[in-house]
């Protein structure tokens, strides 16, 4: 497995060469996935035909994820008939399907996942003629002889080949993408980029390298040997048109390029961007790779010897099945002995330093198991490898991966025997084969709270149904999610279909899960989990639970839910994703550290002075556009609708802020004829939008340049417009400029909406109206002060300014009876990024790109703008499925009551390079407190006394976890209290 610099083509173009059909990506459906893969990778995927052989639980998991990803076609193949064991993990099969073909029974449900993907079923045996129809072939549940045979054929014919298999608590993955496989982007990270400060020529040993000095408020990651391109450079424009160049002598804020002595003189501006280079990887065939232990991907370094042993154990299992025509019996000692003997023979060739015989025996004991969480995890990884094969984005697996979750088994020796684990023809037979019938009954008695029914929530819900969690008479799942289904959800929240759009997520998810397993007991709510819902989710509710699963999409809600679980000593399963990154965490009362407060610093705000006057990145102009939107179309209308006491409250904010808020309030109430900004007609809205354009993109920039001319210098004699301060230029309105008109049309329509005035998208009509608009003449003022820092801005607010008269005048005007009628009520607008008909993103994109043009910042297209301005978290079904699978493996341990912290796992996934790290959770801190120590120096005595008299702490206080507000140490700590109760 090595890199080279040659290239190869992965997929053929369409026969006609016409790419128009695949160029049309359904951005509404693939909205979140596009931020993971990008348009070009998605277009390559749209040309790929994929075969997935085997439609048991693992096969259907892979098929589901691949279909949702948006390949051209998926063919599912299976010769077998549905048996009871399949129902343990194949979520599209029902009891009524028993005895029928697995592929044909799954076809309808798989087809419904994504109307843009052609799905078909095959019940015939695999042969070479069939394989030639596909660019990617995936085998699941196949024999080793078939794997070797079909892999040799695929390797010779340039077909990407993947093997995925699960047996009980163990999983295996193998990839062979051929002799030469080109990877266009190895990690998917955004290319490094920076603003150019200057380009200078230096004569050095008869050479004249150009030295690029760059600056940014974020540390760039350029490195020697990287290639870069240039854009927006003024003066030395030759840089904008040259091919990507190698950089050398890279420092923190500079690097050198080739000879630039013949280029024009550099003047100003410019952006330098890293250009990622493709590489070509070479793979071995399965037959060759079986003997190469260097190709085993080690993700859990505490299990290196176990996974090397599993590499032999999976091979030995194929030999056992070929001889016995069956899998080893559950807990069968004789079968385990036989399998271990085969492994021993294989090891005479491999000669492992350490053979894990215990792992081989456990592997044999559980091999008949078919577990939904294991299939979800391995299925997510396998589907991601399919996407890599189709898109040529991200680094494929090199070449073997093994996974086990044997720590899910009982911590102490159990009494399970081969007889107690025999199949009894129930939908849980695949799970009972591993854990036994008593544990299955315990799962069914569980009462769990699922918070969130989005992407991770849907995957968890599916696993719960297959596991039978809460499916008994005493069990129950309570799910809450306040959101309603949108079209952008369908690409990764697989329980929902297009006919469900607009319906509550929790109700639709509950209905879909009951169809998978009619025995499920589910209560669906639409509550937001926050202090406002504590009347519903109170002490009694939490104390009636066995545990909580969090499927939330924001930090604030996670921290709040964690606090509630700590308060009531309930176990918490936590997971999250961002694109191809995933994380899982389990919080066990009295054992592991809780989630805790949000201590991340990733949400640091952009300085106000940067937004107001000195932007230098597209993120700055987009945030500025969002602020404009919120102020104009939401906050001011909301202020108008508030009671008259709002004016008095605003006057208490300080004169400067009160003037700004109340001035906007009065303008929105007073008609334009009287000097205000309240429109009476659509023509007034167009006039307002045109004047707003002039103010923002011409007048304000001219005022800034009046205060700080292009050649201005600082007190130290240095150029003012240098570094991250880009000298702007005003724009001149042009009705034939697309972006100019997009701003006016969007702004006019949004302005009309808040006043209840209907608008139009007809640009010809708007242009005609613009001809009659009077744009006031503007002259820059020397009295205007422009702040250079946020500190200056704050100090200015605190100064005693002579604004009392103006404020008093505004108070008098706003007290007028004519301004208090219901006729004056307005309609505030809440920003919604996913509705392309509401003008919201139209306004944001145009407003941001016009400001970017002011400052020579490269514009952003609608897709990129939506991602940044809408704070969209990239998402894809593969990562979500894998994360939910790992969470449910921890659930097995919680239900069994594991007490050893070494049994639990925290996981971190980075799937662009298939890097997964498993770690032991952090131990909880313990503090011993005697009765006499309960005083204010330990915790808030008064608050504790008040709460202990309420239901919150009505239960015995033995070893209770207390929330952090009682403690001076920070975080959530365990208090070991020596007595069950006491009085204060």
Secondary structure, 3 states (H helix, E strand, C coil): CCEECCCCCCCCCCCCCCCHHHHCCCCCCCHHHHHHHCHHHHHHHCCCEEEEECCCHHHHHHHHHHHHHCCCEEEEECCCECCHHHHHCCCCCCHHHCCCEHHHHHHHHHHHHCCCCEEEEECCCCCHHHHCCCCEEEEECCCHHHHHHHHHHHHHCCCEEEEEEEECCEEEEEEECCCCEEECECCCCCCCEEEEEEEEEEEECCEEEEEEEEECCCCCCCCCCCEEEEECCECCCHHHHCCCEECECCCCCEEEEEECCCCCCCCECCEEEEECCCEEECCCCHHHHCCCHHHEECCCHHHHHHHHHHHHHHHHHHHHHHHHCCCCCCCCHHHHHHHHHHHHHHHHHHCCCCCCHHHHHHHHHHCCCCCHHHHHHHHHHHHHHHHHHHHCECCCCCCEEEEECHHHCCCCCCCCCCCCCCCCCCCCHHHHHHHCHHHHHHHHHCEEEEECCCHHHHHHHHHHHHHCCCCCCCCEEEEECCCECCHHHCCCCCCCCHHHCCCEHHHHHHHHHHHHCCCCCEEEECCCCCHHHCCCCCHHHHHCCCEEEECCCCHHHHHHHHHHHHHHCCEEEEEEEECCEEEEEEECCCCECCCCCCCCCCCCCCCHHHHHCCCCCHHHHHHHHHHHHHHHHHHHHHHHHCCCHHHHHHHCCCHHHHHHHHHHHHHHHCEHHHCCCECCCHHHHHHHHHHHHHHHHHHHHHHHHHHCCCCCECCCCCECCCCCCCCCCCCCCCCCCHHHHHHHHHHHHHHHHHCCCCCCCCHHHHHHHHCCCCCCCCCCCCCCCCCCCHHHHHHHHHCCCCCHHHHHHHHHHHCCHHHCCHHHCCCCCCCCCCCCCCCHHHHHHHHHHHHHHHCCCCCCCHHHHHHHHCCCCCCCHHHHHHHHHHHHHHHHHHHHCCCCHHHCCEEEEEHHHCEEEEECCCECCEEEECHHHCCCCCCCHHHHHHHHCCHHHCCCCCCCEECHHHCCCCCCEEEEECCCCCCC
